[in-house]
Amino acid sequence: MNRQDGYIIDTSYPLHFYKEMQPNWLGYIANTLGCVSPELTKPYRYCELGCATGIGLLVAAACNPRGQFIGVDFNAEHIATADALARKAGIKNIEFILASFDDFAEQYSEPFDVIVTHGVWSWLAPKAQIGIMQIIHKLLKPQGLLYLQYMCYPAAARLISLQKVLHEVSIHNPDKSSEESVKEGLALLRHLENNGAGLFVDNPELEKELTLLEKENPAYLAHDFLTDYWRPQHSADVHRILAQADVTYIGSANCYENMDTLSVPGNLQALIAQTQSRAMQETLRDVARHQNQRVDIFQKQPQTLNDEQYEKVIDRFVYKALPNLPKAGAIIFDTPIGKITGPKEIFTPLIEALASGDKSFAELRQLSMFSHAPGLLLQSLNMLMWADYIHPLRQDDEIATTHVELQAWIDELTLPLALVPECGTAVRK
């Protein structure tokens, strides 16, 4: 197997798109959390560390012409593939750089408004984490945003034993590809489960986990489980580490997770609200939700919006209905802590308004249900966003022109992804 710094490089990371990484989404979430965000209506710079074959970055560049997008990865095959795709689609506002993070930190000098990294922090060697810290400290602008995804406790702990078996199989089969090792490792785990191994007897929920893994793309599992440095972390520890790079945690890129009234069991909400320590609050949230991964947003030198500024910023957001907007009536949201019913009294007028055309927050709060409850309106809109029913529009007026070519390539690969350039993103078909 071909490894570099303990990470497999003999198979490309599959094409995965995450809406929470897109610049328009991140700017919106930062504002709703009460923070000043980078000015995305002007030219801005965005960097993805560990960009793989670049699908998220390509979508961002094609749908956000005001931005300049940089992707960094140490896998030469990833960079070559991503660069070829950019050229094929005619996307000019993008560049892919082959470099380790520490080399990039040392050699690159132009600052960024947004830095994102997904599937990296919990999987790469400590020196890669140090490189990320150096890049953030050196290149993230004041009020710039950092998106950091990582595995976390307590829920990721259930995978530790499964990962260890998969990793050991790959280490002891160096002549096999990482995908072959994954398949062999899964077969071994299934044999252990079928024959009464204590791990599965004492932890019966692991059989469901194994079944889910068996359905996954082996290339994805290879990247997720075969690294020498696979390690979930506690969010409080990550936040303390990132503070050394002069950034502050401001909230989750998952808008659902920013609403304790919906994402935390009701009998635990008061306990979290009364807890003074932010680190303890986040630890309690992780335990209450049985969290297995986090998508945290940090900001360098965050600036808080006052009440007047906050109202003005939120009022100007305009929301677009996406193709799968449900019919008027009650909505069932299938959340990580169970099904939540959105009452028809709230969602019927909201859905009817959005179905008739794009609507600003200022317009929507004229609805009688929300005229004296802007907080309820924001919570309802964020739930619709979380469920992929609506999305805020970009706030600049520049027309995206290269998305057509990128969409054609996406369709060639039969990826279930549709670009929405007016929102600066893509949605799942």
PETAZI-V280077 format. One record per backbone hydrogen bond with DSSP energy under -1.0 kcal/mol. CO is the residue of the C=O (numbers start at 1). NH is the residue of the N-H. Records with the same first field share a line. If there is no record, write none. Layout:
BEGIN
CO=NH  NH
END
This chain:
BEGIN
2=9
4=7
6=228
7=4
18=21
19=22
22=26
23=27
24=28
25=29
26=30
27=31
28=32
29=33
30=35
31=34
34=305
38=40
44=68
45=113  114
46=70
47=116
48=72
51=54
54=58
55=59
56=60
57=61
58=62
59=63
60=64
64=67
66=44
68=46
69=95
70=48
71=97
72=50  51
73=99
75=79
76=80
77=81
78=82
79=83
80=84
81=85
82=86
83=87
84=88
85=89
86=91
93=69
95=71
97=73
100=104
101=105
102=106
103=107
104=108
112=141
113=145
114=47
115=147
116=49
117=149
120=123  124
122=231
125=128  129
126=130
127=131
128=132
129=133
130=134
131=135
132=136
133=137
134=138
135=139
136=140
139=112
141=144
144=300
145=115
146=298
147=117
148=296
150=294
151=233
152=156
154=157
155=158
156=159
157=160
159=163
160=164
161=165
162=166
163=167
164=168
165=169
166=170
167=171
168=172
173=176
177=181
178=182
179=183
180=184
181=185
182=186
183=187
184=188
185=189
186=190
187=191
188=192
189=193
190=194
191=195
192=197
193=196
197=200  201
198=202
203=206
204=207
205=209
206=210
207=211
208=212
209=213
210=214
213=216
217=221
218=222
219=223
220=224
221=225
222=226
233=153
234=238
235=239
236=240
237=241
238=242
239=243
241=244
242=245  247
243=246
248=299
251=297
254=257
256=259
259=262  263
260=264
265=268
268=272
269=273
270=274
277=281
278=282
279=283
280=284
281=285
282=286
283=287
284=288
285=289
286=291
291=155
292=152
294=150
295=253
296=148
297=250  251
298=146
299=248
300=143
303=36
306=310
307=311
308=312
309=313
310=314
311=315
314=317
315=362
317=361
318=393
319=359
320=391
322=325
331=342
333=335  340
335=338
338=335
340=333
342=331
343=347
344=348
347=351
348=352
349=353
350=354
351=355
354=357
359=319
360=364
361=365
363=366
364=367
367=370  371
370=373
373=377
374=378
375=379
376=380
377=381
378=382
379=383
380=384
381=385
382=386
383=387
384=389
385=388
389=322
391=320
402=406
403=407
404=408
405=409
406=410
407=411
408=412
409=413
410=415
411=414
415=417
416=429
418=427
420=423  425
422=394
425=420
427=418
END
